[in-house]
Amino acid sequence: MVMGKNTLLKKAILDVMTEPTDAEAKKKWVARPDLQKIMDNLVLNTGMIFTNGDLADVKKILDSQVREAPARIGSFAPADVTIPAGPTGLDPK
């Protein structure tokens, strides 16, 4: 799994896509215009997973690691929430 800042991931992909100026490196370089598709999808928070194995196995691993995200300020609950009057046990702060 590759996680990182989108700008750094884009820079790394662009380095691979750019033809080198060194004559020795040019012999080994291969054009990879298909990497542009990956760069175009690097928006917001993106993680990439590369595998040579079965995707079903990867999905099982990812599904076993899912956690609920904590509530954020300004977000709306997916269902109505009712808190009855009385002591909550929480500090008033």
Steps between C-alpha positions, in 0.01 A plus 500: 500500500633842411383797705636849476439858406345527157759755387784263588331205330441711189864611502623140524275391212607800292866409559431151363312640200763762408770389259845527662771718349783260589594281199551191718163542670328560163592145393297352789214752497158392374217744423204447734215732397250272678625639834315823418177317593632448852611864530155618393342302786726640772246738654397547864635225728606212279675177588621257235527125531709302253485121488588207280268280703126449520300818563247305708774425755597867512135600550466255792803653670372855447150414620641348820676829582203738466425732792229757547622855467454734796239774475623829358389850584219611272416152375143372507394171656358244255209441742317707762678510836307564821672559833257478792508770767700415810857440605726379224813440702686737273680817603310814385803617303 
